[in-house]
C-alpha cells in the first residue's frame, strides 16, 4: 500500500499545545459561568411565563401569547444596535451583565415549548390542588414542575448549547481578554494569513465534549420533552 494510506498515530500533544496557546482555561471558566447561569435563568423565567399562559385564566391571554410568538420573527441582528446603545449608556458594555441579565426575562421559543407541554397536563390536578388548599405558587412548584421534567430538560439542553456556542454577543459586548469565551478563543486561533489547523481542530474537539456529554446524559428526557410538546396546542 502507498505510504499515505497508513494512518498516523494520534498526536495527543496537539491538545496540550492548542489549549495552552491561548488562556483557554480562563475562557472555559467564563463560558461555564455564563452558560450555567443562563441555563438556570432560562428554565425558571420561561417556566413562569409558560405557566401563566397555559394554566391561568385571564382576558386577552391568547392575544398576548400571539404577540410573544411574533417577537420570534424579529432577527437578532435587527435589535443588536439599539440593545448595544442601551447597555452602553448604562455602563454594562465589557461586562458579563449584557450576556446574563436578559436571560431572566424569558425566551419566546422556550415559553412556547413549555406552554405546549403544560397544556398536556390535566387541569383536574389544579382543581384537586386548590381543594387541598394549594395556592398558585404551590401548584406551580409541587405539581406542574415535577410533571414537566422532560420539557424542562429539553429547554435546559437548548439553553446550554445556545449559550455555549454563542459567538456574536460576546464578540459585540466584550473587549477584555480576561472576559472572553471559548467561541471567541477559537476564532482568535484563526490567523489572517496562516492557521495552525491541527491545533484549532484539537481545541474544537475539547470544546464540543461537554455538549456531547450533556446530551447523552439527558437524551431520554430531551427526546421525550420535544416529542410531547406537540401533542396538544
N, C-alpha and C positions, 0 to 999 in steps of 0.2 A: 504493500500500500504506500501511496505517497506520504511524505513526512507530515504534510499539512492535515492529514486525516487523523493523526494521532492526537488524542485530547491532551491538552496541557494540564498539569496539576493545578489545583486551586491555590491561588496565592492569597493566603489569609492576611498577609502583611498589608494588602491593599485596603482592608477595612480599617486597620490601625492608622495607616498613613492618611487616608481620606478623612477619618474622624478627627485627627489632630491637626489637619491642615488649617482648619478654622476652629474657633471655640464652640464646637457643636454640643459639648456638654452644657454650656450656658444656653445655647439655643434650645436644647431639649427641655431644660428647666422652664424657660419662658413659654414654650409651646404647651407643656403639660399644665402650667398654671392657667393659661388662657383656656385651653381645651376642657379641662376638668370643671373649671368654674362655669363656663358657658354651657356645658352639658347639663349640669345640675340646674342652672337658671332656666334653660330652655324647657326642661321637663316640668319644673314646678310652675313657671309662669304660663306655659301653653296648656298645662292640665287645668289650671284655674279658669282660664278663659274658655276652654273647650267644655268644661263642666257647666259653666254659665249658659252657653249656647245650647247644650244638649239636655240639661235636666231642669233648669229654672224656667218658669213660665213668666214671660214679660212681653209687653206690647212692642212690636217692632223688632223682635228678636231675629227673625229671618232676614229682614231688610239689613240689619247691622251685619249679619253674617255674610250676606252677599257683598256688602261694602268691604268687609275684611278680605274676602276672596278676590275682589277687584284689585286690591293692592298687590297681589301676586303678579299681576300683569305689568307692573311698573319695573323696568330693568334697574338693577342696582347702579349701573353707570349713570342713569338719569339723576338720581338723588345724591350722587357722590360729591359733587361740588357744593351744593347747599349744606350737606352734612359736615363737610370739611370746614366750611366757613363757620358753622355753628360751634363745632368743637374747638376751632382755633380761637374764637372770641372768648370762650370760657376757660381757655388755658389748658385744654386736655390733649393737645397735639404733643406727640413724643412721650406719651404715657400709655399705660395699658387700658385706661378708662374708656376710650372710644371703642375698644375691642370687646369689653366685658359688660359695660353698663347696658347697652341696647338689648342684650340677651334677656334681661329681666322684664321686657315689655312684650314678650311672646312673639313667636314666629308664625306667620299665617299658615304655612303648609303644615306645621306641627299641630296647630289648632284644628285644622281641617281633619287631619289624621286621627287625632284623639276624639274629636267630636263624633266622627263616624263610629268609632268603637264604643264610646259611651252610650250611643243611641241603641246599641245592640243589647245593652243590659236591661233587663225587665224593670219597668217603673214600679212594679209591685214591691221591689226591695226598698225603694224610697218611702213608700207608704208604710211598710212594716217598720222601718226605722223610725219614722215620725211617730207612729203609735207607741213605740218603745221609749219615746222621749228624746230622740236624737235631733239635734238641730242640723242646719245645712252643712256646717263645717265638719261635724261628726260624721254625717253621711258621706261627705266627700273623702275624708281621711280614712275611715274604717270600713267602708263598703265599696265605694267606687274605685279608689286607687288600688286596693289589693286585687280586685277583679280585672283591672286594666293592666296588669303586669306585662303581658305580651306587647301591647301598644306602647307602653312607656319604654320598654326595652328597645323597640324599633326606633322611637324618637331619640333615645339616648345614643344609639349607634349612628343614626343620621347626623346628629349634632356633633358627635365626636369626630366623625370622618370629615364633615364640612369644616370644622374649626381646625383640625389637624392639618388639612391640606390648604387652608386659606392662605393665599399669597397676596391678593390685591390690597386688602385692607391693612395688613401690617406694613406693606410697602408704602402706602399712602400716609399713614399716621405715625410711623416710627422712623426715626433717623439716627438714633443712638445705637451703636453696635451692641451694647450690653442689653438691649431690649429686643433684638432681632429674634425671629422664629426659625424653625427648621426650613420652612419653604424659602425664606429669603436666603438662608445659608446655602441651600442647594443652588439657588440662582447665582450666588456670588462665585461658585466654583466654575461657572462658565466664563471663560476668558473671551476677550474681544477678538483675538487673533489665534488663540490656542487653548484647547480644553483638554485636561487630563481625564479622558473619558473613563478609564478604568477606575480612577478614584471617585468620580462622580457616580458611576453605577454602583460602586461598593457602598457609598453612603446612602444612596437611594434605597438599596435593599434593607439597610438598617432602619431607615425611616418608615418603611412600609410594614415592618414586622409588627408593631403594636396594633395596627389596624387589622391585620390578619388574625392575630391572637384574640382580639376583642370579638371579631365576627364568629370565629369558630367556637368561642366560649358561650356566645349568646345566640347562635344561629337558630336554635329551636324556637325561642321566644320571638326572634326577629321575623322569621317566616310566618309564624302564627299571627303576629300582630299586623303585618302588612296584609295578610290574607283576609282576616276577619274584619278589617276596617271598611271593606266594601260590601258587606252583607246587607246593611240597612242604611238608607240615606235620608 
